[in-house]
Amino acid sequence: MRTLAIIALAIFTLTTSCSRTCGTDDGQATFTGKWKYIAYYMDPGDGSGDWGPVPAGQTYVDFRIDKSIDTDIPSLTQYHSYDTQGDSLITFYSNNNSPIIMGLKLKGNILEILPPCFEGCGLRFKK
């Protein structure tokens, strides 16, 4: 009987504490995990920007459950960890623990990270 109570408590804890890192039942991708870098957005400042191909040799970012990051994207390699705030912001922490807040969009299996660029810029990933 005690074993059944422990199992029930464990299942309850897992199902009620789940966030985006645990995934959803509606086919949405989980935030954590390895993402393929598929497009880069750059705007010259006049609204004419568009998503284009990624630079050679830049292929992925891996958001780990322990909040650490692994990537081959030079603009993200300076960060060692992250934390999300709701569904629209992500804070990256650099090697000297300086935080930088960026925009975040997660829709289905597409993730966009929007750095604070005056002209407009972004990174798009696919799971």
WOTAKA-V699333 format. One line per field, one symbol per residue. phi: phi as a letter, one per 20 degrees, with the letter a starting at -180 (. if undefined). Layout:
# WOTAKA-V699333
phi: ???
This chain:
# WOTAKA-V699333
phi: .ffffffffffffffeefcgfenceenffeffoedefdbcdbcfodnefbfcfffgndcbcceegfmeccbdegfdffddbbbecmdcccdddefemfececfbcccmddccddffdfeobacdcce
